[in-house]
Amino acid sequence: MRNMQFNMPQLVLLGATRGMIGFGVGLLIAERLKRSRRKSIGWTLLGIGAASTIPLAITIFRKRDAEPRRAAMMD
């Protein structure tokens, strides 16, 4: 199991993107609003959440992959 360290802005962004995706999916499957409004808001939140997750994940995984190399260089 690998331990990962996040700084506060990364943690907040990660939580916000997960929340947007979850809320978007929730709107798509709920039946509380009009169908057209629910679909447009749900797909928008889902799309923004997914699109903003990609660069964040790339940043986090690059940082994670670079840490073992930095530790090896210091030895």
mmCIF file of the N, C-alpha and C atoms, coordinates in Angstrom:
data_MODEL
# 
_entry.id   MODEL 
# 
loop_
_atom_site.group_PDB 
_atom_site.id 
_atom_site.type_symbol 
_atom_site.label_atom_id 
_atom_site.label_alt_id 
_atom_site.label_comp_id 
_atom_site.label_asym_id 
_atom_site.label_entity_id 
_atom_site.label_seq_id 
_atom_site.pdbx_PDB_ins_code 
_atom_site.Cartn_x 
_atom_site.Cartn_y 
_atom_site.Cartn_z 
_atom_site.occupancy 
_atom_site.B_iso_or_equiv 
_atom_site.pdbx_formal_charge 
_atom_site.auth_seq_id 
_atom_site.auth_comp_id 
_atom_site.auth_asym_id 
_atom_site.auth_atom_id 
_atom_site.pdbx_PDB_model_num 
ATOM 1   N N  . MET A 1 1  ? 0.839   -1.181 0.000   1.00 0.00 ? 1  MET A N  1 
ATOM 2   C CA . MET A 1 1  ? 0.000   0.000  0.000   1.00 0.00 ? 1  MET A CA 1 
ATOM 3   C C  . MET A 1 1  ? 0.880   1.239  0.000   1.00 0.00 ? 1  MET A C  1 
ATOM 4   N N  . ARG A 1 2  ? 0.593   2.158  -0.883  1.00 0.00 ? 2  ARG A N  1 
ATOM 5   C CA . ARG A 1 2  ? 1.372   3.394  -0.970  1.00 0.00 ? 2  ARG A CA 1 
ATOM 6   C C  . ARG A 1 2  ? 0.681   4.508  -0.201  1.00 0.00 ? 2  ARG A C  1 
ATOM 7   N N  . ASN A 1 3  ? 1.470   5.281  0.487   1.00 0.00 ? 3  ASN A N  1 
ATOM 8   C CA . ASN A 1 3  ? 0.947   6.470  1.151   1.00 0.00 ? 3  ASN A CA 1 
ATOM 9   C C  . ASN A 1 3  ? 1.148   7.653  0.235   1.00 0.00 ? 3  ASN A C  1 
ATOM 10  N N  . MET A 1 4  ? 0.123   8.471  0.124   1.00 0.00 ? 4  MET A N  1 
ATOM 11  C CA . MET A 1 4  ? 0.220   9.677  -0.694  1.00 0.00 ? 4  MET A CA 1 
ATOM 12  C C  . MET A 1 4  ? -0.054  10.879 0.187   1.00 0.00 ? 4  MET A C  1 
ATOM 13  N N  . GLN A 1 5  ? 0.706   11.923 -0.033  1.00 0.00 ? 5  GLN A N  1 
ATOM 14  C CA . GLN A 1 5  ? 0.487   13.151 0.712   1.00 0.00 ? 5  GLN A CA 1 
ATOM 15  C C  . GLN A 1 5  ? -0.075  14.199 -0.235  1.00 0.00 ? 5  GLN A C  1 
ATOM 16  N N  . PHE A 1 6  ? -1.136  14.849 0.204   1.00 0.00 ? 6  PHE A N  1 
ATOM 17  C CA . PHE A 1 6  ? -1.762  15.907 -0.565  1.00 0.00 ? 6  PHE A CA 1 
ATOM 18  C C  . PHE A 1 6  ? -1.611  17.209 0.198   1.00 0.00 ? 6  PHE A C  1 
ATOM 19  N N  . ASN A 1 7  ? -1.457  18.292 -0.520  1.00 0.00 ? 7  ASN A N  1 
ATOM 20  C CA . ASN A 1 7  ? -1.534  19.569 0.165   1.00 0.00 ? 7  ASN A CA 1 
ATOM 21  C C  . ASN A 1 7  ? -3.004  19.985 0.197   1.00 0.00 ? 7  ASN A C  1 
ATOM 22  N N  . MET A 1 8  ? -3.333  20.995 0.972   1.00 0.00 ? 8  MET A N  1 
ATOM 23  C CA . MET A 1 8  ? -4.730  21.370 1.181   1.00 0.00 ? 8  MET A CA 1 
ATOM 24  C C  . MET A 1 8  ? -5.452  21.757 -0.123  1.00 0.00 ? 8  MET A C  1 
ATOM 25  N N  . PRO A 1 9  ? -4.861  22.566 -1.007  1.00 0.00 ? 9  PRO A N  1 
ATOM 26  C CA . PRO A 1 9  ? -5.577  22.883 -2.247  1.00 0.00 ? 9  PRO A CA 1 
ATOM 27  C C  . PRO A 1 9  ? -5.882  21.647 -3.097  1.00 0.00 ? 9  PRO A C  1 
ATOM 28  N N  . GLN A 1 10 ? -4.957  20.704 -3.168  1.00 0.00 ? 10 GLN A N  1 
ATOM 29  C CA . GLN A 1 10 ? -5.214  19.481 -3.929  1.00 0.00 ? 10 GLN A CA 1 
ATOM 30  C C  . GLN A 1 10 ? -6.355  18.687 -3.309  1.00 0.00 ? 10 GLN A C  1 
ATOM 31  N N  . LEU A 1 11 ? -6.375  18.609 -1.995  1.00 0.00 ? 11 LEU A N  1 
ATOM 32  C CA . LEU A 1 11 ? -7.419  17.863 -1.308  1.00 0.00 ? 11 LEU A CA 1 
ATOM 33  C C  . LEU A 1 11 ? -8.792  18.504 -1.533  1.00 0.00 ? 11 LEU A C  1 
ATOM 34  N N  . VAL A 1 12 ? -8.846  19.822 -1.475  1.00 0.00 ? 12 VAL A N  1 
ATOM 35  C CA . VAL A 1 12 ? -10.104 20.535 -1.699  1.00 0.00 ? 12 VAL A CA 1 
ATOM 36  C C  . VAL A 1 12 ? -10.567 20.339 -3.146  1.00 0.00 ? 12 VAL A C  1 
ATOM 37  N N  . LEU A 1 13 ? -9.648  20.465 -4.103  1.00 0.00 ? 13 LEU A N  1 
ATOM 38  C CA . LEU A 1 13 ? -10.013 20.264 -5.507  1.00 0.00 ? 13 LEU A CA 1 
ATOM 39  C C  . LEU A 1 13 ? -10.482 18.841 -5.766  1.00 0.00 ? 13 LEU A C  1 
ATOM 40  N N  . LEU A 1 14 ? -9.812  17.883 -5.176  1.00 0.00 ? 14 LEU A N  1 
ATOM 41  C CA . LEU A 1 14 ? -10.200 16.487 -5.344  1.00 0.00 ? 14 LEU A CA 1 
ATOM 42  C C  . LEU A 1 14 ? -11.606 16.256 -4.783  1.00 0.00 ? 14 LEU A C  1 
ATOM 43  N N  . GLY A 1 15 ? -11.877 16.788 -3.614  1.00 0.00 ? 15 GLY A N  1 
ATOM 44  C CA . GLY A 1 15 ? -13.209 16.655 -3.023  1.00 0.00 ? 15 GLY A CA 1 
ATOM 45  C C  . GLY A 1 15 ? -14.279 17.370 -3.833  1.00 0.00 ? 15 GLY A C  1 
ATOM 46  N N  . ALA A 1 16 ? -13.955 18.547 -4.349  1.00 0.00 ? 16 ALA A N  1 
ATOM 47  C CA . ALA A 1 16 ? -14.920 19.306 -5.142  1.00 0.00 ? 16 ALA A CA 1 
ATOM 48  C C  . ALA A 1 16 ? -15.257 18.595 -6.448  1.00 0.00 ? 16 ALA A C  1 
ATOM 49  N N  . THR A 1 17 ? -14.237 18.043 -7.110  1.00 0.00 ? 17 THR A N  1 
ATOM 50  C CA . THR A 1 17 ? -14.515 17.345 -8.366  1.00 0.00 ? 17 THR A CA 1 
ATOM 51  C C  . THR A 1 17 ? -15.333 16.084 -8.122  1.00 0.00 ? 17 THR A C  1 
ATOM 52  N N  . ARG A 1 18 ? -15.016 15.358 -7.056  1.00 0.00 ? 18 ARG A N  1 
ATOM 53  C CA . ARG A 1 18 ? -15.811 14.169 -6.724  1.00 0.00 ? 18 ARG A CA 1 
ATOM 54  C C  . ARG A 1 18 ? -17.244 14.571 -6.400  1.00 0.00 ? 18 ARG A C  1 
ATOM 55  N N  . GLY A 1 19 ? -17.412 15.667 -5.675  1.00 0.00 ? 19 GLY A N  1 
ATOM 56  C CA . GLY A 1 19 ? -18.750 16.143 -5.331  1.00 0.00 ? 19 GLY A CA 1 
ATOM 57  C C  . GLY A 1 19 ? -19.550 16.555 -6.554  1.00 0.00 ? 19 GLY A C  1 
ATOM 58  N N  . MET A 1 20 ? -18.897 17.233 -7.499  1.00 0.00 ? 20 MET A N  1 
ATOM 59  C CA . MET A 1 20 ? -19.579 17.644 -8.720  1.00 0.00 ? 20 MET A CA 1 
ATOM 60  C C  . MET A 1 20 ? -20.034 16.431 -9.527  1.00 0.00 ? 20 MET A C  1 
ATOM 61  N N  . ILE A 1 21 ? -19.165 15.454 -9.634  1.00 0.00 ? 21 ILE A N  1 
ATOM 62  C CA . ILE A 1 21 ? -19.528 14.242 -10.373 1.00 0.00 ? 21 ILE A CA 1 
ATOM 63  C C  . ILE A 1 21 ? -20.691 13.526 -9.682  1.00 0.00 ? 21 ILE A C  1 
ATOM 64  N N  . GLY A 1 22 ? -20.597 13.388 -8.372  1.00 0.00 ? 22 GLY A N  1 
ATOM 65  C CA . GLY A 1 22 ? -21.669 12.716 -7.625  1.00 0.00 ? 22 GLY A CA 1 
ATOM 66  C C  . GLY A 1 22 ? -22.990 13.451 -7.691  1.00 0.00 ? 22 GLY A C  1 
ATOM 67  N N  . PHE A 1 23 ? -22.948 14.763 -7.577  1.00 0.00 ? 23 PHE A N  1 
ATOM 68  C CA . PHE A 1 23 ? -24.171 15.555 -7.638  1.00 0.00 ? 23 PHE A CA 1 
ATOM 69  C C  . PHE A 1 23 ? -24.772 15.498 -9.046  1.00 0.00 ? 23 PHE A C  1 
ATOM 70  N N  . GLY A 1 24 ? -23.908 15.539 -10.059 1.00 0.00 ? 24 GLY A N  1 
ATOM 71  C CA . GLY A 1 24 ? -24.381 15.449 -11.441 1.00 0.00 ? 24 GLY A CA 1 
ATOM 72  C C  . GLY A 1 24 ? -25.060 14.121 -11.716 1.00 0.00 ? 24 GLY A C  1 
ATOM 73  N N  . VAL A 1 25 ? -24.453 13.031 -11.263 1.00 0.00 ? 25 VAL A N  1 
ATOM 74  C CA . VAL A 1 25 ? -25.053 11.704 -11.448 1.00 0.00 ? 25 VAL A CA 1 
ATOM 75  C C  . VAL A 1 25 ? -26.361 11.609 -10.661 1.00 0.00 ? 25 VAL A C  1 
ATOM 76  N N  . GLY A 1 26 ? -26.362 12.168 -9.459  1.00 0.00 ? 26 GLY A N  1 
ATOM 77  C CA . GLY A 1 26 ? -27.582 12.167 -8.654  1.00 0.00 ? 26 GLY A CA 1 
ATOM 78  C C  . GLY A 1 26 ? -28.725 12.895 -9.339  1.00 0.00 ? 26 GLY A C  1 
ATOM 79  N N  . LEU A 1 27 ? -28.421 14.024 -9.953  1.00 0.00 ? 27 LEU A N  1 
ATOM 80  C CA . LEU A 1 27 ? -29.462 14.749 -10.680 1.00 0.00 ? 27 LEU A CA 1 
ATOM 81  C C  . LEU A 1 27 ? -29.961 13.958 -11.886 1.00 0.00 ? 27 LEU A C  1 
ATOM 82  N N  . LEU A 1 28 ? -29.053 13.271 -12.549 1.00 0.00 ? 28 LEU A N  1 
ATOM 83  C CA . LEU A 1 28 ? -29.463 12.506 -13.731 1.00 0.00 ? 28 LEU A CA 1 
ATOM 84  C C  . LEU A 1 28 ? -30.397 11.349 -13.379 1.00 0.00 ? 28 LEU A C  1 
ATOM 85  N N  . ILE A 1 29 ? -30.246 10.762 -12.202 1.00 0.00 ? 29 ILE A N  1 
ATOM 86  C CA . ILE A 1 29 ? -31.100 9.633  -11.849 1.00 0.00 ? 29 ILE A CA 1 
ATOM 87  C C  . ILE A 1 29 ? -32.297 10.032 -10.980 1.00 0.00 ? 29 ILE A C  1 
ATOM 88  N N  . ALA A 1 30 ? -32.295 11.249 -10.446 1.00 0.00 ? 30 ALA A N  1 
ATOM 89  C CA . ALA A 1 30 ? -33.410 11.709 -9.620  1.00 0.00 ? 30 ALA A CA 1 
ATOM 90  C C  . ALA A 1 30 ? -34.564 12.164 -10.514 1.00 0.00 ? 30 ALA A C  1 
ATOM 91  N N  . GLU A 1 31 ? -35.715 12.317 -9.905  1.00 0.00 ? 31 GLU A N  1 
ATOM 92  C CA . GLU A 1 31 ? -36.869 12.788 -10.668 1.00 0.00 ? 31 GLU A CA 1 
ATOM 93  C C  . GLU A 1 31 ? -37.557 13.941 -9.956  1.00 0.00 ? 31 GLU A C  1 
ATOM 94  N N  . ARG A 1 32 ? -36.783 14.830 -9.369  1.00 0.00 ? 32 ARG A N  1 
ATOM 95  C CA . ARG A 1 32 ? -37.350 15.948 -8.615  1.00 0.00 ? 32 ARG A CA 1 
ATOM 96  C C  . ARG A 1 32 ? -37.557 17.201 -9.469  1.00 0.00 ? 32 ARG A C  1 
ATOM 97  N N  . LEU A 1 33 ? -36.734 17.394 -10.470 1.00 0.00 ? 33 LEU A N  1 
ATOM 98  C CA . LEU A 1 33 ? -36.842 18.564 -11.343 1.00 0.00 ? 33 LEU A CA 1 
ATOM 99  C C  . LEU A 1 33 ? -37.412 18.143 -12.688 1.00 0.00 ? 33 LEU A C  1 
ATOM 100 N N  . LYS A 1 34 ? -37.760 19.153 -13.506 1.00 0.00 ? 34 LYS A N  1 
ATOM 101 C CA . LYS A 1 34 ? -38.184 18.841 -14.865 1.00 0.00 ? 34 LYS A CA 1 
ATOM 102 C C  . LYS A 1 34 ? -37.062 18.111 -15.584 1.00 0.00 ? 34 LYS A C  1 
ATOM 103 N N  . ARG A 1 35 ? -37.420 17.195 -16.440 1.00 0.00 ? 35 ARG A N  1 
ATOM 104 C CA . ARG A 1 35 ? -36.436 16.348 -17.133 1.00 0.00 ? 35 ARG A CA 1 
ATOM 105 C C  . ARG A 1 35 ? -35.394 17.165 -17.890 1.00 0.00 ? 35 ARG A C  1 
ATOM 106 N N  . SER A 1 36 ? -35.815 18.165 -18.642 1.00 0.00 ? 36 SER A N  1 
ATOM 107 C CA . SER A 1 36 ? -34.858 18.942 -19.455 1.00 0.00 ? 36 SER A CA 1 
ATOM 108 C C  . SER A 1 36 ? -33.882 19.711 -18.567 1.00 0.00 ? 36 SER A C  1 
ATOM 109 N N  . ARG A 1 37 ? -34.380 20.316 -17.517 1.00 0.00 ? 37 ARG A N  1 
ATOM 110 C CA . ARG A 1 37 ? -33.521 21.075 -16.598 1.00 0.00 ? 37 ARG A CA 1 
ATOM 111 C C  . ARG A 1 37 ? -32.567 20.143 -15.847 1.00 0.00 ? 37 ARG A C  1 
ATOM 112 N N  . ARG A 1 38 ? -33.109 19.028 -15.381 1.00 0.00 ? 38 ARG A N  1 
ATOM 113 C CA . ARG A 1 38 ? -32.305 18.054 -14.645 1.00 0.00 ? 38 ARG A CA 1 
ATOM 114 C C  . ARG A 1 38 ? -31.181 17.493 -15.513 1.00 0.00 ? 38 ARG A C  1 
ATOM 115 N N  . LYS A 1 39 ? -31.492 17.173 -16.760 1.00 0.00 ? 39 LYS A N  1 
ATOM 116 C CA . LYS A 1 39 ? -30.479 16.620 -17.654 1.00 0.00 ? 39 LYS A CA 1 
ATOM 117 C C  . LYS A 1 39 ? -29.398 17.642 -17.970 1.00 0.00 ? 39 LYS A C  1 
ATOM 118 N N  . SER A 1 40 ? -29.800 18.888 -18.237 1.00 0.00 ? 40 SER A N  1 
ATOM 119 C CA . SER A 1 40 ? -28.786 19.892 -18.588 1.00 0.00 ? 40 SER A CA 1 
ATOM 120 C C  . SER A 1 40 ? -27.869 20.198 -17.408 1.00 0.00 ? 40 SER A C  1 
ATOM 121 N N  . ILE A 1 41 ? -28.420 20.351 -16.223 1.00 0.00 ? 41 ILE A N  1 
ATOM 122 C CA . ILE A 1 41 ? -27.593 20.629 -15.040 1.00 0.00 ? 41 ILE A CA 1 
ATOM 123 C C  . ILE A 1 41 ? -26.750 19.406 -14.686 1.00 0.00 ? 41 ILE A C  1 
ATOM 124 N N  . GLY A 1 42 ? -27.356 18.222 -14.718 1.00 0.00 ? 42 GLY A N  1 
ATOM 125 C CA . GLY A 1 42 ? -26.643 17.000 -14.366 1.00 0.00 ? 42 GLY A CA 1 
ATOM 126 C C  . GLY A 1 42 ? -25.480 16.719 -15.296 1.00 0.00 ? 42 GLY A C  1 
ATOM 127 N N  . TRP A 1 43 ? -25.693 16.808 -16.608 1.00 0.00 ? 43 TRP A N  1 
ATOM 128 C CA . TRP A 1 43 ? -24.613 16.565 -17.561 1.00 0.00 ? 43 TRP A CA 1 
ATOM 129 C C  . TRP A 1 43 ? -23.527 17.622 -17.469 1.00 0.00 ? 43 TRP A C  1 
ATOM 130 N N  . THR A 1 44 ? -23.925 18.878 -17.197 1.00 0.00 ? 44 THR A N  1 
ATOM 131 C CA . THR A 1 44 ? -22.937 19.946 -17.043 1.00 0.00 ? 44 THR A CA 1 
ATOM 132 C C  . THR A 1 44 ? -22.037 19.684 -15.843 1.00 0.00 ? 44 THR A C  1 
ATOM 133 N N  . LEU A 1 45 ? -22.637 19.369 -14.697 1.00 0.00 ? 45 LEU A N  1 
ATOM 134 C CA . LEU A 1 45 ? -21.840 19.084 -13.496 1.00 0.00 ? 45 LEU A CA 1 
ATOM 135 C C  . LEU A 1 45 ? -20.966 17.850 -13.688 1.00 0.00 ? 45 LEU A C  1 
ATOM 136 N N  . LEU A 1 46 ? -21.517 16.835 -14.291 1.00 0.00 ? 46 LEU A N  1 
ATOM 137 C CA . LEU A 1 46 ? -20.748 15.620 -14.545 1.00 0.00 ? 46 LEU A CA 1 
ATOM 138 C C  . LEU A 1 46 ? -19.574 15.909 -15.482 1.00 0.00 ? 46 LEU A C  1 
ATOM 139 N N  . GLY A 1 47 ? -19.814 16.666 -16.528 1.00 0.00 ? 47 GLY A N  1 
ATOM 140 C CA . GLY A 1 47 ? -18.751 17.002 -17.483 1.00 0.00 ? 47 GLY A CA 1 
ATOM 141 C C  . GLY A 1 47 ? -17.662 17.859 -16.874 1.00 0.00 ? 47 GLY A C  1 
ATOM 142 N N  . ILE A 1 48 ? -18.053 18.888 -16.130 1.00 0.00 ? 48 ILE A N  1 
ATOM 143 C CA . ILE A 1 48 ? -17.062 19.763 -15.496 1.00 0.00 ? 48 ILE A CA 1 
ATOM 144 C C  . ILE A 1 48 ? -16.257 18.983 -14.458 1.00 0.00 ? 48 ILE A C  1 
ATOM 145 N N  . GLY A 1 49 ? -16.937 18.160 -13.674 1.00 0.00 ? 49 GLY A N  1 
ATOM 146 C CA . GLY A 1 49 ? -16.243 17.356 -12.668 1.00 0.00 ? 49 GLY A CA 1 
ATOM 147 C C  . GLY A 1 49 ? -15.252 16.393 -13.293 1.00 0.00 ? 49 GLY A C  1 
ATOM 148 N N  . ALA A 1 50 ? -15.664 15.724 -14.364 1.00 0.00 ? 50 ALA A N  1 
ATOM 149 C CA . ALA A 1 50 ? -14.768 14.780 -15.031 1.00 0.00 ? 50 ALA A CA 1 
ATOM 150 C C  . ALA A 1 50 ? -13.616 15.508 -15.712 1.00 0.00 ? 50 ALA A C  1 
ATOM 151 N N  . ALA A 1 51 ? -13.912 16.616 -16.379 1.00 0.00 ? 51 ALA A N  1 
ATOM 152 C CA . ALA A 1 51 ? -12.863 17.361 -17.084 1.00 0.00 ? 51 ALA A CA 1 
ATOM 153 C C  . ALA A 1 51 ? -11.840 17.961 -16.121 1.00 0.00 ? 51 ALA A C  1 
ATOM 154 N N  . SER A 1 52 ? -12.276 18.394 -14.970 1.00 0.00 ? 52 SER A N  1 
ATOM 155 C CA . SER A 1 52 ? -11.333 18.977 -14.018 1.00 0.00 ? 52 SER A CA 1 
ATOM 156 C C  . SER A 1 52 ? -10.579 17.898 -13.238 1.00 0.00 ? 52 SER A C  1 
ATOM 157 N N  . THR A 1 53 ? -11.092 16.679 -13.215 1.00 0.00 ? 53 THR A N  1 
ATOM 158 C CA . THR A 1 53 ? -10.400 15.589 -12.535 1.00 0.00 ? 53 THR A CA 1 
ATOM 159 C C  . THR A 1 53 ? -9.162  15.146 -13.302 1.00 0.00 ? 53 THR A C  1 
ATOM 160 N N  . ILE A 1 54 ? -9.226  15.170 -14.617 1.00 0.00 ? 54 ILE A N  1 
ATOM 161 C CA . ILE A 1 54 ? -8.126  14.664 -15.442 1.00 0.00 ? 54 ILE A CA 1 
ATOM 162 C C  . ILE A 1 54 ? -6.821  15.399 -15.180 1.00 0.00 ? 54 ILE A C  1 
ATOM 163 N N  . PRO A 1 55 ? -6.752  16.741 -15.285 1.00 0.00 ? 55 PRO A N  1 
ATOM 164 C CA . PRO A 1 55 ? -5.469  17.410 -15.004 1.00 0.00 ? 55 PRO A CA 1 
ATOM 165 C C  . PRO A 1 55 ? -5.013  17.247 -13.554 1.00 0.00 ? 55 PRO A C  1 
ATOM 166 N N  . LEU A 1 56 ? -5.958  17.213 -12.635 1.00 0.00 ? 56 LEU A N  1 
ATOM 167 C CA . LEU A 1 56 ? -5.610  17.026 -11.225 1.00 0.00 ? 56 LEU A CA 1 
ATOM 168 C C  . LEU A 1 56 ? -4.997  15.644 -11.006 1.00 0.00 ? 56 LEU A C  1 
ATOM 169 N N  . ALA A 1 57 ? -5.581  14.625 -11.595 1.00 0.00 ? 57 ALA A N  1 
ATOM 170 C CA . ALA A 1 57 ? -5.044  13.270 -11.457 1.00 0.00 ? 57 ALA A CA 1 
ATOM 171 C C  . ALA A 1 57 ? -3.662  13.160 -12.086 1.00 0.00 ? 57 ALA A C  1 
ATOM 172 N N  . ILE A 1 58 ? -3.481  13.787 -13.232 1.00 0.00 ? 58 ILE A N  1 
ATOM 173 C CA . ILE A 1 58 ? -2.165  13.765 -13.882 1.00 0.00 ? 58 ILE A CA 1 
ATOM 174 C C  . ILE A 1 58 ? -1.122  14.406 -12.977 1.00 0.00 ? 58 ILE A C  1 
ATOM 175 N N  . THR A 1 59 ? -1.441  15.538 -12.390 1.00 0.00 ? 59 THR A N  1 
ATOM 176 C CA . THR A 1 59 ? -0.522  16.229 -11.491 1.00 0.00 ? 59 THR A CA 1 
ATOM 177 C C  . THR A 1 59 ? -0.171  15.360 -10.288 1.00 0.00 ? 59 THR A C  1 
ATOM 178 N N  . ILE A 1 60 ? -1.174  14.743 -9.695  1.00 0.00 ? 60 ILE A N  1 
ATOM 179 C CA . ILE A 1 60 ? -0.952  13.925 -8.507  1.00 0.00 ? 60 ILE A CA 1 
ATOM 180 C C  . ILE A 1 60 ? -0.116  12.692 -8.845  1.00 0.00 ? 60 ILE A C  1 
ATOM 181 N N  . PHE A 1 61 ? -0.429  12.014 -9.943  1.00 0.00 ? 61 PHE A N  1 
ATOM 182 C CA . PHE A 1 61 ? 0.304   10.800 -10.293 1.00 0.00 ? 61 PHE A CA 1 
ATOM 183 C C  . PHE A 1 61 ? 1.723   11.100 -10.750 1.00 0.00 ? 61 PHE A C  1 
ATOM 184 N N  . ARG A 1 62 ? 1.943   12.221 -11.408 1.00 0.00 ? 62 ARG A N  1 
ATOM 185 C CA . ARG A 1 62 ? 3.315   12.597 -11.770 1.00 0.00 ? 62 ARG A CA 1 
ATOM 186 C C  . ARG A 1 62 ? 4.137   12.861 -10.522 1.00 0.00 ? 62 ARG A C  1 
ATOM 187 N N  . LYS A 1 63 ? 3.528   13.535 -9.556  1.00 0.00 ? 63 LYS A N  1 
ATOM 188 C CA . LYS A 1 63 ? 4.213   13.818 -8.302  1.00 0.00 ? 63 LYS A CA 1 
ATOM 189 C C  . LYS A 1 63 ? 4.542   12.515 -7.573  1.00 0.00 ? 63 LYS A C  1 
ATOM 190 N N  . ARG A 1 64 ? 3.592   11.579 -7.565  1.00 0.00 ? 64 ARG A N  1 
ATOM 191 C CA . ARG A 1 64 ? 3.799   10.305 -6.889  1.00 0.00 ? 64 ARG A CA 1 
ATOM 192 C C  . ARG A 1 64 ? 4.913   9.494  -7.552  1.00 0.00 ? 64 ARG A C  1 
ATOM 193 N N  . ASP A 1 65 ? 4.940   9.491  -8.885  1.00 0.00 ? 65 ASP A N  1 
ATOM 194 C CA . ASP A 1 65 ? 5.961   8.739  -9.605  1.00 0.00 ? 65 ASP A CA 1 
ATOM 195 C C  . ASP A 1 65 ? 7.338   9.380  -9.492  1.00 0.00 ? 65 ASP A C  1 
ATOM 196 N N  . ALA A 1 66 ? 7.405   10.687 -9.319  1.00 0.00 ? 66 ALA A N  1 
ATOM 197 C CA . ALA A 1 66 ? 8.687   11.386 -9.235  1.00 0.00 ? 66 ALA A CA 1 
ATOM 198 C C  . ALA A 1 66 ? 9.331   11.226 -7.857  1.00 0.00 ? 66 ALA A C  1 
ATOM 199 N N  . GLU A 1 67 ? 8.547   11.003 -6.808  1.00 0.00 ? 67 GLU A N  1 
ATOM 200 C CA . GLU A 1 67 ? 9.094   10.918 -5.453  1.00 0.00 ? 67 GLU A CA 1 
ATOM 201 C C  . GLU A 1 67 ? 10.080  9.768  -5.270  1.00 0.00 ? 67 GLU A C  1 
ATOM 202 N N  . PRO A 1 68 ? 9.820   8.547  -5.772  1.00 0.00 ? 68 PRO A N  1 
ATOM 203 C CA . PRO A 1 68 ? 10.833  7.493  -5.608  1.00 0.00 ? 68 PRO A CA 1 
ATOM 204 C C  . PRO A 1 68 ? 12.142  7.813  -6.328  1.00 0.00 ? 68 PRO A C  1 
ATOM 205 N N  . ARG A 1 69 ? 12.052  8.484  -7.470  1.00 0.00 ? 69 ARG A N  1 
ATOM 206 C CA . ARG A 1 69 ? 13.268  8.845  -8.184  1.00 0.00 ? 69 ARG A CA 1 
ATOM 207 C C  . ARG A 1 69 ? 14.083  9.875  -7.393  1.00 0.00 ? 69 ARG A C  1 
ATOM 208 N N  . ARG A 1 70 ? 13.390  10.834 -6.781  1.00 0.00 ? 70 ARG A N  1 
ATOM 209 C CA . ARG A 1 70 ? 14.097  11.834 -5.968  1.00 0.00 ? 70 ARG A CA 1 
ATOM 210 C C  . ARG A 1 70 ? 14.759  11.169 -4.769  1.00 0.00 ? 70 ARG A C  1 
ATOM 211 N N  . ALA A 1 71 ? 14.071  10.224 -4.140  1.00 0.00 ? 71 ALA A N  1 
ATOM 212 C CA . ALA A 1 71 ? 14.654  9.536  -2.986  1.00 0.00 ? 71 ALA A CA 1 
ATOM 213 C C  . ALA A 1 71 ? 15.869  8.708  -3.406  1.00 0.00 ? 71 ALA A C  1 
ATOM 214 N N  . ALA A 1 72 ? 15.811  8.092  -4.589  1.00 0.00 ? 72 ALA A N  1 
ATOM 215 C CA . ALA A 1 72 ? 16.946  7.305  -5.081  1.00 0.00 ? 72 ALA A CA 1 
ATOM 216 C C  . ALA A 1 72 ? 18.143  8.199  -5.399  1.00 0.00 ? 72 ALA A C  1 
ATOM 217 N N  . MET A 1 73 ? 17.876  9.405  -5.880  1.00 0.00 ? 73 MET A N  1 
ATOM 218 C CA . MET A 1 73 ? 18.959  10.337 -6.206  1.00 0.00 ? 73 MET A CA 1 
ATOM 219 C C  . MET A 1 73 ? 19.674  10.822 -4.951  1.00 0.00 ? 73 MET A C  1 
ATOM 220 N N  . MET A 1 74 ? 18.933  10.916 -3.845  1.00 0.00 ? 74 MET A N  1 
ATOM 221 C CA . MET A 1 74 ? 19.521  11.415 -2.608  1.00 0.00 ? 74 MET A CA 1 
ATOM 222 C C  . MET A 1 74 ? 20.393  10.360 -1.922  1.00 0.00 ? 74 MET A C  1 
ATOM 223 N N  . ASP A 1 75 ? 20.169  9.091  -2.229  1.00 0.00 ? 75 ASP A N  1 
ATOM 224 C CA . ASP A 1 75 ? 20.965  8.031  -1.596  1.00 0.00 ? 75 ASP A CA 1 
ATOM 225 C C  . ASP A 1 75 ? 22.374  7.963  -2.128  1.00 0.00 ? 75 ASP A C  1 
# 
